[in-house]
Amino acid sequence: MRFISRHKLIVAAAGALYVSFLLPGASARHRQEHPYRYSVVDMPVSLAVGTVQTPEFSVSSVGYWIMVQVEVPLSIQQAQFRHLQCMMGVTSGGLDTQDCSSDDPQLRADWAVWDGEHMVDQGSSTIVGDGKIGGHHIFKFLGDFRGESGRKYILKVKFTKDGTPLNVANPHLIVTKIGDE
């Protein structure tokens, strides 16, 4: 019968603890951490005036949301948060917009979904409402479209107002199945 030295036993136990506890946590930091990790499109974008085009993507035969997501810093003050809502255009109007400036919302966009040379659907963002606040993110819904299985789509979003002040909030263009929001 062979005995294992105390040193080798400690090294083996430390290695097992590292693999089971520390390694999964380290790798989790590299994954996308947002509610739409199952989206068909999730790409960082600049909100400067101009057009952004997604890579080609496939969908199933259901409806899809088109939205812009920005991050809300953990240290944000209430007044700054309300200003971010104004800039995104996710207020509900009336008293909700009393803290907004005449320049808000800064996020304004027209969009079109294409299947090759054929336009499938198009729309424009609203200036109030159509938003969601969740966790550390604010979402502005730009519109929705219905997909067909087996088809390939491209989304073109034309930002029509300079939203670059929002670029510090790490904006992402997201296309996700209705119901996954």
C-alpha positions in Angstrom: 0.0 0.0 0.0 1.3 3.4 -1.0 0.9 6.5 1.1 0.4 10.0 -0.4 2.4 12.7 1.2 0.6 15.4 3.0 2.1 18.1 0.6 0.7 16.2 -2.5 -2.7 15.9 -0.8 -2.9 19.6 -0.1 -1.8 20.5 -3.7 -4.4 18.1 -5.1 -7.2 19.5 -2.9 -6.2 23.1 -3.7 -6.3 22.3 -7.4 -9.8 20.7 -7.1 -11.1 23.8 -5.3 -9.6 26.1 -7.9 -11.3 24.2 -10.7 -14.7 23.8 -9.0 -15.0 27.3 -7.6 -12.7 29.9 -9.1 -12.5 28.8 -12.7 -16.2 28.9 -13.4 -16.5 32.3 -11.9 -13.6 33.7 -13.9 -15.0 32.4 -17.2 -18.5 33.7 -16.4 -17.1 37.2 -16.5 -16.3 36.8 -20.2 -19.9 35.9 -21.2 -22.4 38.5 -22.1 -24.3 39.5 -19.0 -27.7 40.8 -20.1 -31.2 39.5 -20.4 -31.0 39.1 -24.1 -28.1 36.5 -24.3 -30.4 34.4 -26.6 -30.9 37.3 -29.1 -30.2 36.8 -32.8 -28.4 40.1 -32.9 -26.5 41.8 -30.1 -23.9 44.3 -31.4 -22.3 47.4 -29.9 -23.2 50.5 -31.8 -22.5 54.2 -31.9 -25.6 56.4 -31.7 -24.1 59.1 -33.9 -26.1 60.2 -36.9 -25.8 57.6 -39.6 -26.7 54.1 -40.6 -25.8 50.9 -38.9 -26.3 47.5 -40.6 -26.3 44.2 -38.8 -24.7 41.0 -40.2 -27.1 38.6 -41.8 -29.2 36.6 -39.3 -31.8 33.9 -39.3 -35.0 33.7 -37.3 -37.9 31.3 -36.7 -41.5 32.1 -37.7 -42.3 34.5 -34.8 -42.2 38.1 -34.0 -39.0 39.9 -33.0 -38.2 43.1 -31.1 -35.7 45.6 -32.4 -34.2 47.6 -29.5 -31.3 49.7 -28.2 -29.9 48.8 -24.8 -27.7 51.1 -22.7 -26.0 50.3 -19.3 -26.9 52.2 -16.2 -23.9 52.7 -13.9 -24.2 51.4 -10.4 -23.2 54.8 -8.9 -25.8 56.8 -10.8 -27.8 59.4 -8.9 -31.6 59.7 -9.3 -31.4 63.0 -11.3 -28.8 61.4 -13.6 -31.0 58.4 -14.1 -34.0 60.5 -15.0 -31.9 62.4 -17.5 -30.7 59.1 -19.1 -34.4 58.1 -19.4 -35.1 61.5 -21.1 -32.2 61.0 -23.5 -33.4 57.5 -24.4 -37.0 58.6 -24.9 -38.4 56.1 -22.5 -40.4 58.5 -20.4 -44.2 58.2 -20.4 -44.9 61.9 -21.0 -46.5 64.5 -18.8 -44.8 64.8 -15.4 -42.4 62.1 -16.4 -40.8 64.5 -18.8 -40.6 67.6 -16.6 -36.9 67.1 -16.1 -36.2 66.6 -19.8 -34.6 69.2 -22.0 -35.9 70.5 -25.3 -33.2 68.4 -27.0 -34.5 65.1 -25.6 -34.8 62.4 -26.7 -31.4 62.1 -28.3 -32.1 58.5 -29.4 -34.1 58.7 -32.6 -34.0 56.2 -35.3 -35.6 54.8 -38.5 -35.2 51.1 -39.2 -35.8 48.6 -42.0 -35.6 44.8 -42.1 -34.5 43.4 -45.4 -34.6 39.9 -47.0 -32.2 40.3 -49.8 -33.5 43.2 -52.0 -37.0 42.9 -50.5 -38.0 45.2 -47.5 -39.9 43.1 -45.0 -40.8 45.8 -42.5 -39.9 49.3 -41.4 -40.6 51.9 -38.7 -39.4 54.7 -36.5 -38.7 55.1 -32.8 -41.2 57.0 -30.7 -40.2 60.0 -28.6 -41.9 58.8 -25.4 -42.7 55.3 -24.0 -41.7 52.0 -25.6 -39.0 51.4 -23.0 -38.1 49.0 -20.3 -35.8 49.4 -17.3 -34.4 46.2 -15.9 -31.4 45.4 -13.8 -28.5 47.7 -14.9 -30.0 48.4 -18.4 -32.5 50.7 -20.1 -34.0 49.4 -23.3 -35.6 51.5 -26.0 -37.9 49.5 -28.3 -37.5 50.8 -31.8 -40.1 48.4 -33.4 -40.9 44.8 -34.2 -41.2 42.5 -37.2 -42.4 39.0 -38.0 -39.8 36.6 -39.3 -40.0 33.5 -41.5 -38.1 30.3 -40.9 -35.4 29.6 -43.4 -35.0 33.3 -44.5 -32.0 35.5 -43.9 -32.4 39.1 -42.8 -30.4 42.2 -42.4 -31.5 45.1 -40.2 -30.5 48.7 -41.1 -31.0 51.4 -38.5 -30.5 55.0 -39.4 -29.9 57.2 -36.3 -31.5 60.5 -37.2 -30.4 62.6 -34.3 -26.9 62.8 -32.6 -27.1 60.4 -29.7 -23.3 60.3 -29.1 -23.7 61.5 -25.5 -25.3 58.1 -24.9 -22.2 56.3 -26.2 -20.6 56.4 -22.8 -23.4 54.0 -21.7 -22.2 51.2 -24.0 -25.2 51.0 -26.4 -26.1 47.7 -28.1 -28.4 47.1 -31.0 -30.5 44.0 -30.1 -32.9 41.8 -32.1 -34.7 39.3 -29.9 -37.8 37.1 -30.0 -40.9 38.7 -28.6 -41.6 37.0 -25.3 -37.9 36.8 -24.4 -37.9 40.3 -23.1 
